[in-house]
Amino acid sequence: MIRSLKKLVYILLLGICFLNPADFRADIVYPARLELTETESGVFEVFFTLPVINGKVLKASPVLPETCENLSQPEISGSAYSKVLTWNIACKQEQIYGKQIGIEGLQGSQVEILLVINLLDGRSYNRKLSPAMAYFEVPYPPTSLELLTTGSLNGARALLLQPYFYLFLLSLIFFLGLSGNKKYYLALFLSIIAGYLLGSFELMKSPGWIFPVTSLFIAFLISLQASKSKLNSFSLLLILAPGLFLGNVLNLQEIEMVLTPGENLGYSVFFCLGIALGLFLAGILFYQLRNILIGYHIFEKILVPISILIGSLSLGLFIFEASLFWRTPSMLPQIPGVNLLFFLLLAIIGQARNLMTTGLSFAIFSTMGLILLMNGFSIPYAEIMLLALILISSIILLLKGTLPKQMLLLTIVLGSLLSGNILGAFANNNLSFPVGRSVGFLVFGLFLISILGSFRTNRPASGIFEKIISTALLGFGLILVIQLFSNEYFEGIASEYLSGSLPIPILSLVLIIAAVISWPRNRKIHRQMKLKSRKPVLSLSLVILAILLLPFHIGINNPWFEAKDLDQQGMKLIMENVLSNTYTAFNEEDEEKLFEELSRNVDTELLDNVYLDSRRRLNIGLREGAEVSVQEVELNSLGEPDLQTDKDVFEYPVQWTVTARVRHLKHIHYRKNSYTGTIALKSIDNKWKISKINLTSEDRKVIAASSL
């Protein structure tokens, strides 16, 4: 077991080393700013900007240490809204530590000035200077002894200030003891350290409520099993997940000192030492209390009452903490439904004897899928492939009760890889801190697997539990398929048909024919021999694949299609499709592909104007470092076409809305641009393209993201 844990730690560390999160730039802009950046030892570049208010510049000036002298005269630049001064200074006589830097001339104003000091050793100071506090004294670097005492004390204090940690540890020590179960405490310590380090590098960000909820539920589960003397089957996975969440919570402790990267690493090591000290002290306290009760020969007598007491307390507190979700439903974690179904599938295919292997395999391969996504590789059709695995596995479980070894291996390995890739893409597109949120989702999935798996200890593989869950998986999976196709596939088919193409799903047709041929037949000789007919596992699997492969089709020209013969409803679909393709083309990073996509939907004479105008309107008002991408284009209304002299051109009064996601470093929000105007569609080579756009109104709205 120790070797397995070591291997797991090495693999996770290796994955973290290869993890290369996307580079984001800060977008927060202060109207007044004083920035000193050390370019070489003792030499600073000074950047000083002041706001222009009502045509007047704030009369304020920086106050630098007396030992600093100007190397160049200030260069003045700026705009109608700000005045910028840049110059170089030298402070070679003494270090800048212990010196005051500030602003004079702020009296009588309400302006706050951001002071930023960037040093060569990696320290960066950020302070806001105001009329009440116009100076900042640069502190001296901490010594090694200060790092040791501060880090270890903060680590122990942070751990011991978690009230639910005591209940969780008490249930472990009272009901598991120490002899023969040291692996649980080692796993708890390592998972806390891993959660803390993942949080330190912003590779995992979990909400604050998740540790109380998970720890209370597991304390209840331990107490429940202790009252029935079934602790020998307690899963180690139930320790790992809450430990990771606890370590992530401990990472939220603020550090008052400004540290270099090397000092920050040393502080983290000392903080982990403090965590170990706190865990040791709390563990010794509860272990001695347990020994006292054993010494008086009353422990065995009160074991059941204690388990009922701790279990009741844990369940009550769990219900109290979980009430957050029905009081504030938006606090529920937003996880793609296909991933939740996969977590549930892993819980039932992981037998009691290999649940640990299933959970750790999921953690490793899903992390690999996340690493691929964060390095720019999104697995094509990941959601469809994962749905196929879930549905086919559910059919096999429902009809046979267990998965063959090859199918089991494929489901765990490939499904986990796809799950991590999907979670990474989902978090990257919808949440801030995408890497951290994704890892938090993976840990949450690990917790669900361990919780659900623990309820099926010693159950037969073909029990009623598996049949109920398999049926539920199959039902919810089909609902996801219907939802996926209704939102994307059928609209795409309609658009292709209205563009003069006939979509033919060749693969699906072949699979349906194969399903019919392979369907088990109860022939007369079989009935005479009283042989049971085979269950149609293969045929149903082929049908599922045929449904999921409907999007893979070939398009042939429709010889009967005439673009001019479409009615008003058909032209509405054409207008929506052309507008959607035009705007979503701007999500392409490759300019050549962007123009190629635009040329399919916009007349050549209008192409340059549409490119420049749409790019400007999508990016107007955005700060530096913001990333914008079009999410949805909705056609609100399409009026009757005006009469045109050219029978191949129809001009429509149109109202449409473009929803774009704007992602900054610390948050994500959405912008809805609503437009009203006239759009002319022209039939070119039997295809409709935009030939003219006249805007009469434009309205912008900023909408906060539902989950941050």
N, C-alpha and C positions, 0 to 999 in steps of 0.2 A: 504493500500500500504506500509506504514512504517513497519507494522508487517511482511509483505511478504519479504521486504528487510532484516529485522533483521533475519528472518528464513534462508534466502539465505546465509547471512554472516556466521551464525552459522554452517550451513551444510558445507560450503567451508572450514571453519577453522577445522571442525572435519575431513574432508577428508584429509587436509594437515597433520594433526596429525598422521593419519594412513599411510600416504604416506611414503614408505621406499625405497628410491632410491638405486640402486646397488652401492656397494662399489668399488671405483676406486682408484688406486694408481698412483702417479705421475711417469713418466718415463723419465723426463729430467735429464740428468747426466752431471755435469760439471767436466772437467778434474782436476780442482783445487778447493778445498772446505775447509772452516773452519766453523765447526758447534759446537755450545755450547748449550747443553740441560740441563736445570735445573731439577735434579732428586729429590732433596729435598731442603728446604730453604737454599739458599746461596751456594749449592753444585752443580757443573756443570760437566757433562761429555763432554770432548773435543774430537772432531773428526777432524783431519787435514790430508788432502790428497793432494799430489803434483804430477804433471805429470812427466813422464820420457820421455825426448825428446832426440833422438839420443843416447840412452844409458846413459844419464846424468840427474840427478835429479835437479830441480830448487832449487837454494840456497835461500830459503825464510823461514822465521820463524814468528810465530804469536806474536803480542804484546798485552798482556793482562793487565788489571788494576793492579797498584802496590799493591793494597790491597788484591789481590788474590794470593794464595799460592798453590803449587802442593801437592796433597794428595797421588799421586802415580807417578812412573816414566813412561815416554811414552813407550808404547808397539809398536814395529815396525812390520808391515806386508805389503802386497802389491803384485804386479804382475810385469810383464815385462813392463807394461805401466803406473803404478802408485806406489807411496810410501804412506803408510797410517800410521799415528801415532794416538794413542788413550791414554788418561789419564784423571784423575779427578783433579779438582781444587776446592778450597773453597774460597768464597768471603763473609765471614760472618760479617766482621767489618762494611761494608757499603753496601747499595744497589748498584746494577750495573748501575742504572739510572744516567745519567750525566757523565759516564766514557767513555773513548775512547778505542776502540778495533780495531786493524788493523794488517797489515802485513808489515814487513820490508824485504828488499832484492829484491823488484820488479823492481828497477831501471834498465833500459836498456833492459827490456823484454817486450813482448807484451801479457803476460799472465794476464787474469782476474780471480780473486778468488771470489767465491760466499761465502758470510758471512751469516750464518743463526744462529739466537739466539732464542731459544724456552724457555719461562719462565713458571713457574708453574701457574701463574695467567691467562694463556691463550694467552698472547701476543706472537707474532712471527714476528721477523724482518728479512727481506731478502734484502741484499744489495750486489752489485758487487763492489769489490775493485780492483783498477787499479793502475799503477805506478803514474798517475796524482792525484788520490784520494785514498790513501792507508789506511785511517782511517775513522772510523764511531763512532760518539758519540751517545750513547743510550739516546733517549729523555726521559724526565720525563712524567709520566702519566698525561693525561688531567684532569682538575678539573670538577666538575659538572657544574659550570658556563660556562666553555669553551665549554663543550658539548652542553649546551643549546643555547649559542650564535652562535656557529659554525653550529650546526644542523639546527636551525630555519632559519638562514640567508641563508645557502646553499639551504634549501628547497624552500624558497620564491624566491631566485635568479634563481634556476634551472627552476622553473615553469614560471617565468616572462621572461625568455630568450627564450621561445618557441614561435616563431612568429605566427605559425598557431593556437596556443591556443587562441590568441586574436580574430582572425576572427571567430573561432568556438564559443567562449563565447559571442562575439558581436551579432552573429545571434541568439543565445539562448535568450539573454536579450531583444534585440530589438523586436523580433517577438513573444516570449512567455511571456515576462514580469516576474513578481514575484508572484503576487497574484494568488492563485489557482494552481500554477505550481512549488511550492517549491520542490516537489518530484524530479523534473528533476535535480536540483542543488544538492540535497542531494545524488541522485544516481551518479552524476558526481564526487562529492567529494569522496564517498565511493569506487567507481571503480578506481579512481586514487590511493587512498591509497592501495587498494587491489593489483593493478598492481605493485606498488612500493614494497610492502612486498613480493609478489610472486617472483619478481626479486631479492630481497635481499637474499632469501633462495634458489635461483637458481631453482625455481619451474616453472619459465616462462621466456623464452628468445625469444623475437620477434625482427625482423629486424628493423632498424632505419627508414625505409621508410614508415612503415605501419601506424604510427600515422598521418603524413601529408596527406597521401592518404585518410584514412578513415575520418579524421576530415574535410577535404575540401569537400569531397563528401556529407557529412551530412550537412555541412553549405549550400551547394548548394540545397540540398533537402529541408531544412527548408525554405530557401528563396523562393523556387518554390511553396511550400505549402502556405507560407505567402501571396504570390501574388494572390492566389486563395481563401484565407480565409478558409483553411482546416486544421488548426493547432490543432483542437480539437481531431484529430485522430492520432497525432504524437506518435510513439512508444517509450516507455522508453528504449527498447533494443538498440535503436540507440544512446543512451547516454552511456550505460554501456561499449560497446566494445571499442570505442575510448578512454574512460577514462582509461581502463585497459592498452591499448597500451601506453598512455601518461605516466602513472605511471611506466611502464616498461622502458620507455626512461629515465625518471628522475633517475632511479636506476643506470644508467651508470655514474653518477657523481662520480668522484674519491674522496676518503677520504685520506687526507695526514696523519692523525693521525693513529697510530697503537693502536687498541682497544681490550679489553677483550670481551668475548661473552656478558657479562652483560652490558659493556659500549656500545657495538655495538647495543644492543637492545634499550638502552637509546637514543643513537644518532638517531636511526630510528624513535623513538617516537617524538623527537624534530624536525627531518626532516619533518615528517608528519604535525607537528604543523606549520612549515614554509610553507608547501604546502597550508594548510588551510588559513594562513595569505595572501599568494599571491593570492589565489582564491578570498578571500574576498576583497582585494584592487582592483583587476581588475574588479570584479563584481560591486563594489560601483562606480567605475569610469564610467562604461558604463550605469549603472542604473541612475546615476545623469544626464548624457548626455541625456538619454531618457526622464527624467523628465523635463529637460530644454526645449526640443522640444515640449513636451506636454503642458508646461506652456505657450508657445507662440502660442498654438492652431494650430500648423502646422504639428504635428506628423501624424495625420490621412491622411493629404493631401499628404505627401511625403512618406507614408508607401510603396506604390507600387514602386515608383522610387528607394527607398532605397533597397527594396528586389531585384529589377532587378540589381542594382549596385553590391550588395554583392553576389548575385547569379552568375553574370557574372564573377566577380573577382574570386570566389571560383572555378567555372568551368575551367577558364583559368589556374589557378594555379594547379588544379587537373590534367589537361592534361599535363602540364609541368612536374609535379612530376611523372606521369604515363609513361612519355616518357622513363624513365629508363628501362622499361621492353622490349620495342622493340629495344632499343639501346644495352641492355645487357640482353638477354632472360634468361640467367642462374640465374638472380636475382629473377625470378618468384618462388613463394613458391612451393616446391615439396610436394604435398599432393596426397595420393592414389585416383585414379579416383572414386572408389566406395564411398569414403567419400564425395567427391564433389557432386555426384548424390544424396546422402542422405541429404546433406544440402539443395539442391534444392527441394527435396521432402518435407522436413519439412516446407519450405517457402510456398508451395501451400496448404498443409493440415492444416496449422495454420490459421484459419479464422481471420479476422481483430479483432474480439472481444476477441480471445484467443491466439493471437500471442505471447503476453508476457508469458503466461503459457507454450506455446510450447517451446519458447526459453529457459526459465529457467529450464524446465524439461530436455531439451537437455543438458544444462550445468551441471545439477546435475548428471544425469545418465551416461553421457559420462565421467565425472570425476571419477565416480565409476569404469567404465570399465578401465580407465587409471590406477587407484589405484590397481586394480586386476592384471594388466599386470606388473606394477612395483614391485609388491610383488611376482612375479613369476608365476602367473596364467594366461595363455593364453587360451582364450576361443576356443575350438576346432572348426574348420571349420567356423570361424567368418566371413570371407569374403563371403563364399557361402551363409550363412544364411542372411547376410545383402543384398546380391544381390537378394535373394528370396523375402525378404520384399519389396525391391524397385520395382521389376518387377511386383509382384502381386498387390501392391498398385497402380502402374501405370495403370494396366489393369482395376482395379475397378474404378479408377478416370476417365479413358477414356470412359468406358462403362456406368457407373452410375453417374459420376459427383461428388460423395462424398463418403467418407469412412464410414462404420458402426462404431459405438462407440467402440465396442470391438476391431475391426481391427485398429482403430485410436490409441487406448491406447497401443496395442501391438507394433505398428510401432514406436511410440514415445519412449516408455520405452525400449523395447528390442533393437530397432535400435540404440538408443543413447548409450546403454551399449556396443554394438558391435562396434560402431563407435569409441568410446574412446579406446577400446582394440586394434583395428586395428591401430589407429594412434600411440598409444604407442609402438606397435611392430614395426611399420614402422620407427619411429624416433629412437628407440633403435637399430635397425639394420643398419640404414643408416646415422644417424646424430650424431654429438657431442651434449653434454648436452641433452640426450634424454628426460628427464622429462620436462625440460623447453620448449623444442621445441614442445612437445606434447601438453602442456597446451596452448602454443601460437597458435597451429593449432585449438584447440577447440574454442578459442576466435575468431579466424578468421572465423570459421564456424558459431558462434553466430552472427557475423557481417553480413555474407552473408544471414542468415535467416532473420535478421531484415531488411536489405536493400531490399531483394526481396519481403518480406511480405508487406513492406510499399507501394510498387507499386500497390498492389491489394486491397487497402482500399475501402470498400463498394462495392466490386465486388461480384456478385453471385457465389455460390460455383461451379456451372456448367457452368461458362462462358468460352469464347473462350481462355482466358489466361490459364486456367487449362488444356484444351484439347491440346493446343500446347505444354505446358511444359510436360504433361503426355506422349505425343507421343515422345518427345525428350528423356525423361527419359527411356522409353521403348526401344527406338532405341540404345541409348548409353549403356544401361544395357546389351542388347544382344551382343553388340560389346565386352564389358568386359567379358561376358561369353565365347564368341568364343576365345578371347585372352587367357583367363585363361585355357581353355581346350586344345587349340592348343599348349600351352607352357608346360603343365604338364600332362593333362589327356591322350591324345592320345599317347604321347611318353611312358607313363607308361604302357598303354595297349599293345603297341608294344613290350615293354621289357618283360612283363609277358608272352605274346604269345611265344616269342623267348626263354623263359626260361622253356617252357613246360607246361604252365598253360592256361586254357580257362577262361577268365573273363566273368561272367554273371551278369548283373545289375538287380537283382530280384526286388528291390524296384521300379526302373524306369518302368519295364515292368508292374508291378501291377498298378502303377499310370496311365500309358497310357491306360490300359484296363478300369480303373475307369473313365478316361476322356471321352472315347468313349461311355461308358454306360450312363454317366450323361449329355451328350451333348443334349441340348434342341431340341426337334423334333416338327416341325410344322405339326401336324396331320390333317387329313381331317376335323375332327369335330372342330378343332380349327379354321381352315379357314372358316368353315361355320358359326361359332359364332363370326367371325371377331376379334378373340383374337390375340394380338401381341405375337409372340414367345419370350420366355425369352432370355435374353442375356447370352451368354455362359461364365459367369464370373468364375464359379466353374471349368468348364472343362479346360479353358485356364490356370487357376491357377495350376491345376493338371499337365498340360503339362509342365509348367515352372518348377514345382518341379521335374518332371521326368527328365528334362534336367539337372538340377542342382545336382540331386542325382545320376547321372551316375557314378561318382567316387566311390560310395558305391556299391561294387559288391563282389560276392564270386568267388573264383578261384577253378576250378576242374582240375585234371590232364588230360592232352591231351593225349589220348591213341595212337594217330597217330604221336606224336612228336618224332623225333630222332635228338639229338643234332648234330650228325655227318653229317646229310644231308643238313645243312644250306649252302647257297651260300655265295659269297664274301660280298654282301650287308647285309645279315643276320649276318655274323660274325663281320661286322663293327659295327652294332647295339649292338651285344653282347659285343664287346670290350669296347665301350663307356659306356655301362651300368655297366659293372664290374669295370671299372676305377672310374666312378662316385660314385658307392656304396662304393668302397674302401676308397676313400679320404673323402667323407662326413661322414664316420663312425667316423672320428676323431673329429667331432663336438659333439659327445656324451661325457658327463661329467662322466658318470658311466663307469668305466673301464671294468666291466663284460659285459655290453651291447656292448661296443666298440669291444671287442674280438669276441662276438657272431656275430656281423655284419660282421667283417672281415672274420670269418671262413666260411661265406656263399659265399664269393667271392675269397678267397685265399686258396691255398692248405695248408694243415696242416704243411708240412715240411718247408714252406716258411713263415709261419705266424709271427713268432718272428722277423725275419729279416725285413719284411715289416713294422711291427709296429714300431720298433726302427728307421729304416732309414727314413720312412715317417714323423714321429714325429720330427726328427732332422731337416729335410729339411724344414718343415713348420714353425718351430720356430727359425731357424738360424738367427742371427743378430738382434733379438728382444730385446728391453730393458725390464727391470723389470716392471711388472704391465701391459704390453701389452696383449691384448686378441685377439687371432687369430681364425678365423672360415672360413671354405671352403665355397665359394659361388657357384662356377661353375667349372665343369671339361669338357673341350672341346677336342674332338678327331680331330686333324688337318689332319692327313693322316694315312692310313693303307695300307702297301704294300702287295705284294703277299707272301704267306706263304712259308717258306723253307721246303724242304722235310725232313721228320722225319722218324726214324726207327719205332717209336711207332705211330700207326695209330690214337690213341686217343689224340695226342699232336700236335699242330700246332704253329709254332714260326713265329711271324710277326715283320717286321720293323715298328715302330710306332713313330709318333710325337704327343704329347698332351700338353695341357696347363691347369694349375690349377690356378684359381683366388681365392685368399683368402682376406678377410677383416681383417684389423688390426686396432683395436680400442684402442686409448690411452685416457687419461683424457681429453685433450683439442682438439683432432682432430681425424679424421678417414681417413685412406688411404687404398689403395688396392695394393696387390702384385700379379704379374703374374709370375709364375714359368713355363718356357717352357722346356720340356724335349724331348730328342731324344734317342731312344734305341730300344731294342728288347724285346718283351713280348711273353711268351709262354702260350697258353691256353690249358688246359687239361680237357677232358670230364670225370667227376666223378659222377657216379649215374645219368647219362643223364643230367648233368648240367655242364656248362663251368666255370672253375676257373683258376685263375692265378697260374702257377706253376713255373715260372722263370721270373726274370726281370734283364736286363743288360742295364745300362745307359751309353750312349756314350757322351752326352753333357747336360748341364743345364744352363739356362739363367734366371736371375731374373730382373724384372722391378718393380719400385714403381710408382704407379699411384695415383695422388691426387683425393680425393673424389670430386664429382661434387657440393656438397652443404655442407658447414660447418657453 
